[in-house]
């Protein structure tokens, strides 16, 4: 029996983008080669980032209390864009799960959170 090809984080993120890019106010700007610039491959709602792929991990913006709860439950960790230099972003979660279902559910949650902010 042959193994199915493994799904990369980039493949999972592409599926997430396809599922969300037609939502009202959502845009996805990823022109050109991959970049390390913050938000270069981000999903945005009303020009504000709510989800992005960073170093092969999904990163989503959620309320701080929700991030705290997910971190405590082992569902991820706080995002540190400075790579361990102590610049933790308290409303950003690096998702621990490789599950596409988890990614989509958390991205929907992030879309609702960021899209509802004033």
C-alpha positions, 0 to 999 in steps of 0.5 A: 500500500502506498503512502499518500503524499504528505501535506505541507504547511504551505498546502494547508495554508493555501487551503485555508486561504482558499476557504476564507479569501471570499469572505466580506472584507478579506484580502490575501496579498502574496505576490512574488516569492516567499518573504520573511517580512511580517505579514507578507503572506497574511490574510487580512480583514479590512486591511488588518492581519488576522492569520499568516503562515510564519516559518511553517506555522499558522499564526492567528490574532485572537483575544489575549484571554483566548490565547492565554487559555489555548497556551495553557491547554497546550494548543499553541504558544505566544508568537515571538516575531523576534525569534526568542529575543523577548518580543512576545505578542500577547494577542497572537497564537502560533498554532500547535496543531497540524490539523487543517480542521484546527487551522480553519476553525482558529482562522475563522475565530481570528477573522471574527475577532479582527473583523469586529474590532473598531 
